[in-house]
Each structure stands twice: as structure tokens, then as C-alpha cells.
């Protein structure tokens, strides 16, 4: 039982680090587009669907990219841990 618990802790730590990595990727994406494209003169902005291009890429496209990344990461790297076994043994 103790070995399983140690394994679950390792899995949980790995998944937490993956989550932190996703947050960092999201922040870098948002910052790069928001301040990269948004730092020019507002008269020079291009518009996509009525939104400034910096906002569209940082917030709209960034959201879609992050949703897809989270789905892929969950399907590929996250492991289902059965908590029912732990409750039955206690």
C-alpha cells in the first residue's frame, strides 16, 4: 500500500509540474502577442473580426490554443488514479 501511495505522489507531482508548465506557456503566449503587437501606435493596429490584432491573437487564439494543449496533455500524460481502492482499505 505504501509503495502505491508513493507512486501516486510522484504522479501527482509530475502532473502539477505539467500544469505549471502550461500556465507559463499561456503567459508567454499572451505577453508576447499583447505587448509585442500592442505596443505600437493605435492608429497602426490591424483589426480581425473588429478586434485589434494583438487582442485577437493574445486572448482569442491564445485561449483556443491553450484549450487544445490542455486536452492533449490530459489525454497523453495524465494518469487516472483509482481512489476507491484507498477508501476500501481504510
PyMOL commands that set and color helices and strands:
alter all, ss='L'
color gray80, all
select helices_A, chain A and resi 2-38+42-44+53-77+84-89
alter helices_A, ss='H'
color red, helices_A
select strands_A, chain A and resi 47-48+51-52
alter strands_A, ss='S'
color yellow, strands_A
deselect
rebuild
show_as cartoon
